[in-house]
Amino acid sequence: MDDEEAELHLWQKQCPLGKLHNSIVWIGRSAQRRDKFKDKVRQLHPETTSPALVHGYETRWGGDYDELVRALLHREAFEEFVSTAIRHNLHGERDSLPNALKHDELSPEDWAILTDIMQFLQPFRKWQLMLQGYQTQGALYDVLPAMDELMLHMEDRKTAYTALQSDEVTRHMSTSINNAWVLLDKYYNKVNETPVYYSAIALQPEMKLQWFREEWQDRPSWIEGAETAV
């Protein structure tokens, strides 16, 4: 792991998403805290049907996105609940510990970053659900359109963050997006080894070979490769 990756790994534990995750774990660790938080949500939003927070496990696809959506939905209750807990524990027996809740309190700037992360992850969540068949019948002909949209999405955001590079947050966000882009590009290139993805699009009545000609019009060699493959 090079210095940049090591710095990024440390930042991920201390960044707004890491602080949010720590606070959610703290709330969820006690049944009493969970119930009190849900009571706070219902007090502020009596109409809500989902008062609980979502714990974004690392091993669950879309976990971070779901965690962010629910936390942002209940931001007011979350801020009040955590702030009250910190004030009640001020100078308490656990207040001096490095994992004390006060270290994970989110600032307005942190919430802005969390909103930005959620918006970045939204297309990934959309395609995850589509390809799993939760919203539509996920099919092979959806794979290339999904990859195309996600690659373009990451390229746009990577360019935006690279242009900023004004602080630690934008620098680390740019590195994270670049790492994701490299990984997706690796799998995108493997499509050439499996012509079935090209064939699936060519045989789809609403797409056919015209999809390649329209979507890849600035990449004639890609179009030629797809047409040859089918």
TORSEMI-366628 format. One record per residue (C-alpha): z, x, y; residue number from 1; residue in three letters. Coordinates in pm, 1 decimal. Last residue first. Layout:
REM TORSEMI-366628
- Z; X; Y; NUM; ALA
...
This chain:
REM TORSEMI-366628
- -3339.2; -2193.6; -1089.4; 230; VAL
- -3250.7; -1829.6; -1026.1; 229; ALA
- -3576.4; -1760.2; -844.8; 228; THR
- -3510.0; -2038.4; -595.1; 227; GLU
- -3158.7; -1904.6; -533.8; 226; ALA
- -3277.0; -1546.0; -485.5; 225; GLY
- -3554.4; -1654.0; -247.9; 224; GLU
- -3306.2; -1854.7; -42.9; 223; ILE
- -3068.3; -1559.1; -29.8; 222; TRP
- -3350.0; -1327.2; 82.6; 221; SER
- -3440.3; -1575.4; 357.9; 220; PRO
- -3091.8; -1555.2; 515.3; 219; ARG
- -3121.3; -1724.3; 858.2; 218; ASP
- -3235.2; -2049.1; 696.5; 217; GLN
- -2938.9; -2041.2; 459.8; 216; TRP
- -2804.5; -2392.9; 512.1; 215; GLU
- -3141.2; -2561.9; 561.0; 214; GLU
- -3350.9; -2381.4; 301.2; 213; ARG
- -3061.6; -2369.1; 52.2; 212; PHE
- -3000.8; -2744.2; 84.1; 211; TRP
- -3373.3; -2814.8; 50.5; 210; GLN
- -3358.2; -2677.8; -301.8; 209; LEU
- -3194.8; -3004.6; -414.4; 208; LYS
- -2922.1; -3162.6; -200.0; 207; MET
- -2905.7; -3542.0; -221.6; 206; GLU
- -3046.1; -3559.6; -573.8; 205; PRO
- -2819.4; -3280.0; -712.5; 204; GLN
- -3041.9; -3082.8; -951.5; 203; LEU
- -3102.7; -2792.4; -711.9; 202; ALA
- -2731.9; -2784.0; -625.6; 201; ILE
- -2623.0; -2758.7; -989.6; 200; ALA
- -2898.3; -2505.5; -1057.2; 199; SER
- -2768.8; -2270.4; -790.0; 198; TYR
- -2416.5; -2291.2; -932.6; 197; TYR
- -2553.8; -2240.6; -1286.7; 196; VAL
- -2708.6; -1911.7; -1173.3; 195; PRO
- -2382.6; -1726.7; -1259.6; 194; THR
- -2403.3; -1354.4; -1178.2; 193; GLU
- -2528.9; -1428.5; -828.4; 192; ASN
- -2219.4; -1640.8; -778.8; 191; VAL
- -2012.0; -1323.2; -821.3; 190; LYS
- -2088.5; -1232.2; -460.6; 189; ASN
- -1892.1; -1535.2; -341.4; 188; TYR
- -1595.8; -1422.7; -550.4; 187; TYR
- -1571.9; -1088.2; -369.1; 186; LYS
- -1642.4; -1257.0; -35.1; 185; ASP
- -1341.4; -1482.6; -96.6; 184; LEU
- -1115.3; -1178.8; -142.4; 183; LEU
- -1254.4; -992.6; 159.6; 182; VAL
- -1218.6; -1303.0; 377.5; 181; TRP
- -855.5; -1351.9; 272.9; 180; ALA
- -772.8; -990.9; 364.1; 179; ASN
- -954.8; -1034.5; 697.0; 178; ASN
- -754.6; -1347.1; 771.6; 177; ILE
- -428.7; -1163.7; 706.5; 176; SER
- -532.7; -866.1; 920.6; 175; THR
- -630.1; -1093.6; 1210.8; 174; SER
- -299.9; -1280.3; 1181.5; 173; MET
- -120.6; -945.8; 1187.6; 172; HIS
- -290.6; -837.8; 1508.8; 171; ARG
- -254.5; -1180.0; 1670.6; 170; THR
- 120.1; -1180.6; 1599.7; 169; VAL
- 184.1; -818.9; 1699.3; 168; GLU
- 32.2; -863.9; 2044.1; 167; ASP
- -288.4; -865.7; 2242.6; 166; SER
- -538.0; -831.7; 1958.2; 165; GLN
- -731.0; -1107.8; 2138.6; 164; LEU
- -1093.2; -1037.5; 2044.1; 163; ALA
- -988.5; -963.4; 1686.9; 162; THR
- -810.3; -1300.1; 1675.3; 161; TYR
- -1120.7; -1494.1; 1780.3; 160; ALA
- -1355.0; -1294.2; 1556.1; 159; THR
- -1126.0; -1349.0; 1256.7; 158; LYS
- -1111.1; -1719.5; 1337.4; 157; ARG
- -1489.0; -1754.2; 1341.9; 156; ASP
- -1536.6; -1538.6; 1031.7; 155; GLU
- -1267.3; -1735.2; 850.3; 154; MET
- -1433.4; -2070.6; 919.1; 153; HIS
- -1775.3; -1931.0; 827.8; 152; LEU
- -1641.7; -1806.6; 494.2; 151; MET
- -1460.3; -2137.6; 434.4; 150; LEU
- -1768.8; -2348.2; 505.7; 149; GLU
- -1995.6; -2134.7; 288.1; 148; ASP
- -1742.8; -2121.3; 5.2; 147; MET
- -1706.1; -2499.1; 1.0; 146; ALA
- -2082.0; -2554.9; 21.6; 145; PRO
- -2122.0; -2310.4; -270.6; 144; LEU
- -1861.1; -2482.6; -489.9; 143; VAL
- -1956.5; -2846.2; -430.3; 142; ASP
- -2260.1; -2834.3; -661.9; 141; TYR
- -2024.7; -2745.6; -947.1; 140; LEU
- -1846.9; -3080.5; -917.0; 139; ALA
- -1523.4; -3226.7; -784.5; 138; GLY
- -1525.6; -3603.4; -828.5; 137; GLN
- -1396.3; -3707.8; -490.1; 136; THR
- -1053.6; -3730.3; -324.4; 135; GLN
- -831.8; -3592.3; -600.9; 134; TYR
- -1125.2; -3431.4; -783.6; 133; GLY
- -980.1; -3082.5; -797.2; 132; GLN
- -1277.6; -2960.4; -596.1; 131; LEU
- -1213.6; -3218.2; -326.0; 130; MET
- -839.4; -3151.8; -304.9; 129; LEU
- -887.0; -2776.7; -278.8; 128; GLN
- -1169.9; -2828.3; -33.4; 127; TRP
- -947.0; -3013.5; 211.4; 126; LYS
- -655.0; -2774.5; 161.6; 125; ARG
- -874.4; -2475.8; 242.6; 124; PHE
- -1015.0; -2657.6; 547.3; 123; PRO
- -657.2; -2721.6; 676.2; 122; GLN
- -527.9; -2363.9; 637.9; 121; LEU
- -636.2; -2249.8; 985.9; 120; PHE
- -498.2; -2563.8; 1147.0; 119; GLN
- -163.5; -2508.2; 973.6; 118; MET
- -155.9; -2145.5; 1087.6; 117; ILE
- -221.3; -2249.4; 1449.1; 116; ASP
- 52.7; -2511.1; 1436.7; 115; THR
- 292.4; -2251.2; 1296.0; 114; LEU
- 198.5; -2016.0; 1580.6; 113; ILE
- 275.2; -2284.5; 1838.4; 112; ALA
- 605.6; -2356.2; 1661.9; 111; TRP
- 699.8; -1987.6; 1688.8; 110; ASP
- 621.4; -1989.7; 2062.5; 109; GLU
- 850.1; -2291.8; 2107.6; 108; PRO
- 1123.4; -2084.8; 1935.1; 107; SER
- 1226.9; -2125.1; 1570.2; 106; LEU
- 1581.0; -2050.2; 1450.7; 105; GLU
- 1560.7; -1813.9; 1153.2; 104; ASP
- 1804.7; -1544.6; 1267.5; 103; HIS
- 2064.6; -1812.1; 1350.7; 102; LYS
- 2063.0; -1920.4; 984.2; 101; LEU
- 2250.7; -1609.0; 877.9; 100; ALA
- 2051.0; -1386.2; 640.0; 99; ASN
- 2167.5; -1060.4; 801.9; 98; PRO
- 2531.6; -1175.5; 777.2; 97; LEU
- 2740.8; -1190.4; 1095.5; 96; SER
- 2751.8; -1570.5; 1114.8; 95; ASP
- 2861.5; -1611.5; 753.9; 94; ARG
- 3237.5; -1633.8; 822.8; 93; GLU
- 3191.5; -1834.6; 1141.2; 92; GLY
- 3130.8; -1681.0; 1483.9; 91; HIS
- 2886.4; -1965.3; 1555.8; 90; LEU
- 2876.4; -2185.2; 1244.5; 89; ASN
- 2884.8; -2518.6; 1427.4; 88; HIS
- 2631.8; -2393.3; 1682.6; 87; ARG
- 2393.6; -2279.3; 1406.6; 86; ILE
- 2417.7; -2611.9; 1222.3; 85; ALA
- 2348.3; -2804.5; 1543.3; 84; THR
- 2040.4; -2592.3; 1615.4; 83; SER
- 1911.0; -2638.1; 1259.8; 82; VAL
- 1944.9; -3018.7; 1269.2; 81; PHE
- 1811.8; -3060.1; 1623.2; 80; GLU
- 1508.7; -2839.5; 1558.5; 79; GLU
- 1428.1; -3009.6; 1227.2; 78; PHE
- 1466.3; -3360.4; 1368.4; 77; ALA
- 1226.0; -3281.7; 1651.0; 76; GLU
- 984.1; -3096.8; 1423.4; 75; ARG
- 958.6; -3375.9; 1165.4; 74; HIS
- 578.1; -3395.6; 1158.2; 73; LEU
- 559.2; -3022.5; 1219.7; 72; LEU
- 780.7; -2962.0; 916.1; 71; ALA
- 576.7; -3202.9; 700.7; 70; ARG
- 241.1; -3047.6; 788.4; 69; VAL
- 378.0; -2692.9; 760.7; 68; LEU
- 522.2; -2737.5; 410.9; 67; GLU
- 203.8; -2906.7; 291.5; 66; ASP
- -2.5; -2615.6; 424.2; 65; TYR
- 230.4; -2356.6; 271.2; 64; ASP
- 214.9; -2528.0; -68.0; 63; GLY
- -163.7; -2563.5; -74.9; 62; GLY
- -180.5; -2427.1; -428.1; 61; TRP
- 168.8; -2383.2; -572.1; 60; ARG
- 283.0; -2036.7; -681.7; 59; THR
- 419.0; -1933.9; -341.8; 58; GLU
- 633.1; -2250.1; -324.3; 57; TYR
- 600.7; -2448.5; -5.2; 56; GLY
- 920.2; -2657.3; 2.2; 55; HIS
- 840.4; -2993.4; 158.2; 54; VAL
- 1090.7; -3158.4; 391.8; 53; LEU
- 1225.4; -3508.0; 327.7; 52; ALA
- 1185.6; -3811.3; 554.2; 51; PRO
- 863.7; -3941.5; 397.9; 50; SER
- 842.9; -4319.1; 460.1; 49; THR
- 898.3; -4296.7; 834.7; 48; THR
- 942.5; -4617.1; 1035.2; 47; GLU
- 1297.4; -4537.7; 1148.8; 46; PRO
- 1177.2; -4223.2; 1328.2; 45; HIS
- 1460.7; -4054.6; 1518.3; 44; LEU
- 1745.0; -4194.5; 1307.7; 43; GLN
- 1530.7; -4182.0; 995.3; 42; ARG
- 1471.4; -3809.2; 1051.3; 41; VAL
- 1841.9; -3743.7; 1111.1; 40; LYS
- 1933.5; -3936.3; 795.8; 39; ASP
- 1682.0; -3727.3; 601.5; 38; LYS
- 1850.5; -3414.0; 734.6; 37; PHE
- 2193.6; -3542.0; 638.5; 36; LYS
- 2075.2; -3619.0; 285.2; 35; ASP
- 1925.9; -3272.3; 238.7; 34; ARG
- 2235.1; -3109.8; 386.9; 33; ARG
- 2461.5; -3296.5; 142.1; 32; GLN
- 2235.6; -3213.7; -153.0; 31; ALA
- 2266.6; -2846.4; -60.5; 30; SER
- 2006.2; -2576.4; -123.2; 29; ARG
- 1733.5; -2784.6; 38.1; 28; GLY
- 1854.3; -2720.9; 391.9; 27; ILE
- 1876.9; -2345.2; 333.7; 26; TRP
- 1537.8; -2335.1; 158.6; 25; VAL
- 1384.7; -2522.1; 453.6; 24; ILE
- 1544.2; -2273.9; 694.1; 23; SER
- 1409.9; -1974.6; 499.6; 22; ASN
- 1059.1; -2126.7; 485.8; 21; HIS
- 1056.2; -2186.2; 860.2; 20; LEU
- 1168.3; -1829.3; 923.4; 19; LYS
- 895.6; -1693.1; 694.6; 18; GLY
- 632.4; -1910.9; 861.0; 17; LEU
- 752.2; -1798.3; 1204.3; 16; PRO
- 723.6; -1429.7; 1106.1; 15; CYS
- 1010.2; -1232.5; 950.3; 14; GLN
- 903.4; -1221.6; 585.5; 13; LYS
- 533.2; -1204.8; 675.0; 12; GLN
- 611.5; -924.0; 918.6; 11; TRP
- 741.4; -702.5; 637.2; 10; LEU
- 425.2; -754.9; 431.4; 9; HIS
- 210.0; -689.8; 740.3; 8; LEU
- 387.8; -360.8; 809.0; 7; GLU
- 334.7; -254.0; 447.6; 6; ALA
- -32.0; -355.1; 467.4; 5; GLU
- -81.1; -157.0; 788.8; 4; GLU
- 100.9; 146.9; 649.5; 3; ASP
- -107.5; 158.0; 332.0; 2; ASP
- 0.0; 0.0; 0.0; 1; MET
